[in-house]
Amino acid sequence: MTTGGRSDSFDDDELIKAEFDSMVEGLSLDESAPTTYLDELDKFEDLNRFTPPIIPKRGIREQIRGAIFSFKKWKNNKQNFNPDDGSAI
């Protein structure tokens, strides 16, 4: 659609350019800061990194007792509370 010899795409281009200029206008190109945005992102990642819980060590006898207890609990499940195949120990 043309109005007065101009197309709507020209108006859209001007609008996009104006919006871009308004966004860039607020940016500071001052590089004298000791850290950059990327440095701040790296610091944020280091602070919020997942640390797995420390699982206490168990002896071989305790492991075997736990396995036997779990097997008996699964085998004697008459009410069928957890209808799993018993793989979750």
C-alpha positions in Angstrom: 0.0 0.0 0.0 1.4 3.4 -0.9 0.4 6.7 0.4 1.8 9.8 -1.3 4.5 7.8 -3.1 5.7 6.1 0.1 5.3 2.5 1.1 4.3 1.1 4.5 7.6 -0.7 4.7 9.4 2.6 4.7 7.4 3.7 7.8 8.1 0.3 9.4 11.9 0.7 8.8 11.8 4.2 10.3 9.9 2.9 13.4 12.4 0.0 13.8 15.4 2.4 13.5 13.8 4.8 16.0 13.3 1.9 18.5 16.8 0.7 18.0 18.2 4.2 18.5 16.3 4.6 21.7 17.7 1.3 23.1 21.2 2.1 22.1 21.0 5.6 23.5 20.8 4.3 27.0 23.9 2.1 26.7 27.2 3.2 28.1 30.3 2.4 26.1 32.6 3.3 29.0 35.1 0.5 29.3 36.8 1.9 32.4 34.7 -0.4 34.7 36.8 -3.1 36.4 34.4 -5.8 35.4 32.3 -6.5 32.4 28.8 -7.9 32.1 30.4 -11.3 31.1 32.5 -11.2 34.3 29.4 -10.7 36.3 27.7 -13.6 34.6 30.6 -15.9 35.4 30.6 -14.8 39.0 26.8 -15.5 39.2 27.3 -19.0 37.8 30.1 -19.7 40.3 28.0 -18.6 43.2 24.9 -20.5 42.1 26.5 -23.7 41.0 24.9 -27.0 42.2 26.9 -28.8 44.8 25.9 -32.4 45.3 25.1 -33.6 48.8 27.8 -35.6 50.6 26.6 -39.2 51.0 27.9 -40.9 54.1 30.1 -43.9 53.5 28.7 -47.3 54.6 30.5 -50.5 55.2 29.9 -53.6 53.1 27.9 -55.2 55.8 25.6 -52.2 56.1 25.1 -52.2 52.4 24.2 -55.9 52.3 21.8 -55.5 55.3 20.1 -52.6 53.5 19.8 -54.6 50.3 18.3 -57.6 52.2 15.9 -55.3 54.1 14.7 -53.6 50.8 14.2 -57.0 49.1 12.2 -58.3 52.1 10.1 -55.1 52.1 9.4 -55.5 48.4 8.6 -59.2 48.7 6.3 -58.8 51.6 4.3 -55.9 50.2 0.8 -57.5 50.5 -1.1 -54.2 50.2 0.8 -53.3 47.0 1.4 -49.7 48.2 4.1 -49.2 45.5 3.3 -51.3 42.5 6.8 -50.8 41.1 9.0 -53.7 40.0 11.2 -53.3 43.0 14.0 -51.5 41.2 13.9 -48.5 43.6 15.9 -49.6 46.6 
